[in-house]
Amino acid sequence: MPFHTTLYIKHNKMNYNLHDLEPLPQAFHYNGMLLVAGPCSAESHAQVATTAQQLAAMGVGVFRAGLWKPRTHPGGFEGMGTIALPWLQQVKSETGMLIATEVANRQHVLHALQAGVDVMWIGARTTANPFAVQEIADVLHGNRQVSVIVKNPVSPDIELWLGALQRISHAGIRRLAAVHRGFVNAEEQVYRNTPMWRIPMELKRRCPTLPILVDPSHITGDRDMVPTLAQQALDMGFDGLMLEVHQCPDKALSDKQQQITPVQLEEMLKHLVIRSKNSDESQLTVLRQLIDECDDELLQVLARRMDVVRKIGDLKRKTNIQVVQPNRFTDILNRRTQQAPALQLDSDFVKHLLQLVHEEAVRQQL
């Protein structure tokens, strides 16, 4: 039976939906999760063949390798292009693995189709461009054999992500999945790309049957952090992983810091824990009731706070004082984020929460 996902978005007073989705091919499945693995880029015939053989030996069913690599600056390694397509075809014929590569325009798709590529993914830069996504969708129109994976856009915009998924779905593609690879953030941070888990979680809420994989390689940007984030993704209920694996990462022509070796992948897969979706409902019910009570209290406190905010707004208007007081808000942020650790709260979480509350307070005063 095919999956059915209905996606509602309020936009120009119209509802949009994803059409009936089919399960991804069995090759995606690995010990209770979905798995795609392979090098960032196909660099040589030997590199592709060796890496694929090692992955196939451990049971990986989908081999990924980039052929066309969009780079931020010109002059860098931009992939081997169509030269590498026969290398992927050989992987498919000799190992039985499905082959996957990134496509960003009409020509990429046509070349990939001609070579029998099974899985095409749309990268973060392309997802952000509706014209490019529509071009890809038009070429793939009605294709019931190819699986398409859509990565999130570089900016934290769920509507762009959803829009790209919709365009592919409306073209008649039934084997569809999303990949969370993190978002660009100008602030200093631990990861290469900020996870901003609330966005893929919201996608999961809106599209509960759409498979969502997580890409720890691009999120962390650091091979040593990949196993921890991979486990975190599975603990959060995401469906699987898309990983960059290279036979010799230190010599890779792209993304060398974040790629792991096949040996490291095998070791990681041995230790990953797939959490059960079943639980002791009796204990959970009690704890969820406590959560509901806390949420009720939070809303009541926020309501009281906004009531005070409106009174402050009235007073400011009467006394001709500007609404936003930056020094006051900076003081609040500093004091409350310093309090956070003692309350077992993450300082960044408290900061973000206070920023949201402040935005609403300004709106209320205006």
N, C-alpha and C positions, 0 to 999 in steps of 0.2 A: 504494500500500500504506500502511495507517495505521501510525503509530508505535506502539510498545508500550513502556511504561515500567512496571517493577515496583518498588515502593517498600516496603521492609521496615522496620518500626519496632517495637522491643520495647516493648510497653505492655500490661500486664495479661496477659502471656503470649500475646498474639495478634499476628498479622501483618496488616498492612493494605496495600493496593496501589492505585495509580492504574490506572484502566481504560485501554483502548486509546485512544491520542491520535491525532488527525488533524493533518496539517500546517496551520499558519495560512494564511489566504488569500494569494494571490499579491500582493495590494496591500501587504502588510507588507514585501515584499522590495525592497531598494534597494541596488544595486551590491554584492551579496554579503553583505548583513547585513539584519536586521529594523529597521524604522524607524517610529516613531510621533512626530508632532510637531504642535504647536499651542499656543495660549495656555493659561495656567493656568486662566483663567476666560473664559467667554463674557460679554462686558461690554456689547456693543451689536451691532446688526445690521451696521453698517458695519465695525466692528472684526473681526468673525468673517468676513465676506465678503472683505474685503481681504486678511487674513492667509491665508485658505484659498486664494485665487486665486494668491497668490505662491508658496505651498508646492506647489500643484498644478503650477505652471509649471516647477518644478525637479524634478518627478518623485516627490514624496512621495505615498504612496498611502493613508495613514491619518491623518485629522485628529482631534486630541484637543482637547477644551474642557470644562472643569468647569462644570456647571450648579448643583450643590448643593455648597457649600464648607463643610465642617465647620471651624469656627474655634475656637481655644483659648478666647478670651474672647467674650462676647456683644457685639453692637454693631458688629462689623466687617462687611465685605462678605461675605455668605454665599451669593453667586451669584444669578443671575437666575431659576433654577428653570425651570418648564415654559414660561415666556414665550420662552425661548431655543431650545426644541426646533425650531420652524419655521426658525430660522436655520440649524441643523445640517442639517435636511432640504433646504434650498436648496443648501447646500454639496454635499451628496450628489448632488442632481439636476443641478447645473450643472457640477461638476468630475469626478464619477465616483469621488471619494474615498470610502473607508469612513469612517464617523463614530463617534467614541468618546467616552464620558463616564463619570464616576465615579458609582457607585451605592452607597448605604449602607443601604437598607432596601427593604421590599416595594414601597412606593409608587413609589420611584425606578425600580425595575425595570419595573413595569407601565407607567409613563409612557414609559420608554425603548423598550420593546417596541412599544408602540402607535405610536411615532414612527419605527420602523424603524431604531433605533440598531444598528449592526453589532458594536461592540466595547464591552464594559463592563469597567471596572476597579474593583477593590475596594481602597480606600485603606488606608494604614497603620493608622489608628485602628480601622477596621472589621475588618481582619484579626485584630486582637487580641481581637475579641469573637466567640466561637464561635456565640452565639445569633444575632447579626446575619448572620454568614456563612451559617448554616443557613437562615435566613429567605430570603436571596437565592437559595440553592441550591434551595429548595422551589419558588419562583416560576419558576425557569428549568428545572425538571425536564424532562429529555428534549429540550430544545431543541438541535437539531443545526446551527443556522445562526449563532447568536451566538458570538463569541469572548470569552473571559473572561480578564482579566489580573489576577493577584493580587500586590499589593505586599507587601513584608515588613512585619511589625508594627513599631511604634515601638521596642519593646524587642528586644534581641538574643536572640530565642528561636526557634530553627529549628523546634521542634515546633509552635508556633503557626502558623508559615508553612506547614508541611507539612499541618497539620490543616485549614487553610482550603482548600488545594489539593485535599485528599482529599474534603472536603464537596462542592466543586463537581464534582469528577470523579465521585463516587458518584451525583450527580444526573443523570448521563448527558451532561454537557458534554464534548465531544471536542476542541474547539479551545481549548486551555488554555495559558497561559504565566505566567511569574513575572516580577516586576520588582523589582530591587534598588535601593532608594532611600536606603540608609543607615539608621543607628540613632541614636536620641537618646542623648547622652552628656553627663553633667553636668560633666565635666572640660573645661577650656579646650582648644580645639583649632583646627586650621586650617579644617576644613570645618564646614558647618552641621550635617551629620549624619555620624557616623563610618562609613566604609565597612565596617570589620570584614570584610574580604574572605574570611576563613576560613569565614564562615557561608554566603554564596552559593556558594562553592566546594564546601562540603560538600553543599549542595542539588544542585549539578551532579553530584557524585560519586554521590549516591543516585539521582538521576533524570537519567541521561545524555542522554535524548532529550527532556526537557522544555525548551522554549525559555526562556532567561533573558535578559531585557533589563536594561540598567543605565540609571538615571535620574541623569545627571550634574547636572541642574539642582537637584534636591533634596539631593543629596549635598554639593555645593560651596556652594550658597547664594550664589554669586558668578559672574556671567556671564563674567568674565574667565578663570575657572578651568575652565569647561565643556569647551573643546576638549582640554585636556591630559588631563582625567579620562576623556573619551570615548575618546581613543586608548588610554589605559591599560586601559579595560574591554575593548576589542577585542583588545588584545595578550594579555590574560588568557584569551581564548577564549570570552567571552560572545557571545551571538548577535546582539545589536543594542542600539539605544538608544531611550529615550523622553525627548523633549526638550520644554522649554517655550519656545515661540517666539511673540513678540508684535510687532505692527507698530510699537508705540511703548512699549517696556518702562518707561521712566521715568514714564509716566502710567498704568501698570497698576494695577488696584484690588487686586491680590493678588500677592505674590511678585515685586515689580518688580525686586529686585536680581539675581535669578537667571535672568530671561528674556532670551533673545537675539533679535535681529531676523531676519527672513527672509534679509536680505543676509548677516548674520553666519553664519547656518546654511549658506547656500550656499557661502560661503568655507571654512567648517570641513569640509564634506563633500568639497570638492575635495582637501583635504590629509590626510584620514583614510586610514590604510593598513590594508587588510584582510590580515592575515598568513595565509600558506599553512598548511594543516593538514598538508601533507606535509613531510618533512624528510629530511636525510641520515642515515639510520638507523645507518650505520657509525660516524660520529663521535659521534652521540648515545649509542650503545651503550657506547662507551668512557667517556664522561663519566658516564653513569648508573651504571656499575660503580663509579666513584669515589664517587658519591653514596651508593651502597649500603655501601661500605666505611666512609665517614664515619658513616653512620647506625648501623652495627654498633658503631663506637667510642663514639658518643654513648650508646648503650644500656648498653654495658659501664661507662662512666664513671658514668652515672646509677645503675646497680646498685651500684657500689662506694660511691657517695655515700650511698645509702639504707641500705647495710649499716652505715656509720658512724653514720647518723642513728638507727638502731635501738639501737646501743650507747649513744648519748647518752641515748635514751629510758630505757633500763634504768638508767643512772646517775642520771638525774633522779628516777626513782621511788625508788631506794634512798636518795637524799639528800633526798627530799621537796622537790624543786624543781619549779615549775610548768613545763609543757611550752612554752608560747609565751613568747618573750623579745623583746618589741617593739624594744627598743633595739638588740639584736644584729641583727635582721632589717633595721632601718633602715640600720644601718652597712653591711651587705652590699649593699643596694640602691644606696646612694650610691657606694660604691667601684666596684661592677661597672658601673653605668651611666656612670660617668666614664671607665672603661676602654674602653667600647664604640666611640667614634669612632675611636680609634687602631687598632682591629681591623676597621675598615670595617663595623661593625655599628650598626644603628639603636638609639639609647638606649631608645626606647619598647618596641621588640621585646625587648631584654634585660630591661627591667623586667617586662614581661608574662611572659616565660619564667621569671624568678626567682620571681615570684609563684605561678606554677603549681607550680614545684618546691617552694616553701615549703609550699604547701597539702598536697602529698603527704607532705612530711617530717613535718608535724604529724600527719597521719593515721597515718603509720607509728609515730610515737612514742606515739600514743594506743592 
